[in-house]
Amino acid sequence: MPEGDAVWRTARRLHAALAGRQIVAADLRWPDLSTADLRGRDTLEVVSRGKHLLHRIDGGLTLHSHLRMDGRWRVEATATLKPGWRRLPDLRALVATSDWTALGVRLGELDLVPTVRESDLVGHLGPDLLAPDWDEASAARSVANLRVAAVPVAQALLDQRNLAGLGTIWMAETLFAERVPPWSVASELGEERLAGIVTRAHQLLDQSRRHAMPSSTGSRRRGESFHVYGRNARPCRRCGALVRVASLGTGLHDRVVFYCPSCQGGLAPTDNGRAQRPLGSRDAP
């Protein structure tokens, strides 16, 4: 699932193409939205809120979308837009100006709401790591004020009610950088350490949003972008021990965490310690 940095870049691209321009065609292929007519309205702005996109339109409307796992927005020149795009089965939204057309493909969510009711869709989110009004102190308090007393810090960081925009990539890279065991109980880490984690997460996302290829190492060469994410069974760049991957829990839809057992306090409770194969190897389980 695209994380806050990728969604921020998408919002920036859509804003550059659509803001200040009149909508000349719109096709929303979503239940209850198929008859919505946005023609003749101007786009005011497109912004991100965590992993959500808010396309604000004059007349007090907001087109909200969420990419989920596979969604994306593509921008094409209207004059050269190929007819095949309109016939694409996965097309969920089309918003066109005379110059540019935005195409929402495989979107996970699509809503059209009064702008004054945006909070119905994003009001539950915690502090946005990439918001213009980002405040580290309030964000650290948000993470410390957990709803589940014994939640692991990795899970706390992925809960969008605590911090908006963080996913499995930057959660793993943040905890590695801070040498924090991902399964530590978040509420027992202490305010100072939690503040350090939140600060690091903000720094990583803020750096990454400026580049199409995310990286925590400074290198954007294939296989060299991250310290631990996607690198199980490969040497840790810091200590040389093998990076591992383990589940956050035992449920069917629980997410995984990449981590270094040497740098981050030993094996995870869900890690049996057996040899792991690198991701992408032919015989990987």
PyMOL commands that set and color helices and strands:
alter all, ss='L'
color gray80, all
select helices_A, chain A and resi 4-18+78-80+83-85+115-117+119-122+136-144+153-158+168-177+186-188+191-208
alter helices_A, ss='H'
color red, helices_A
select strands_A, chain A and resi 25-28+43-49+52-57+61-66+72-77+91-96+100-105+109-114+244-247+256-259
alter strands_A, ss='S'
color yellow, strands_A
deselect
rebuild
show_as cartoon
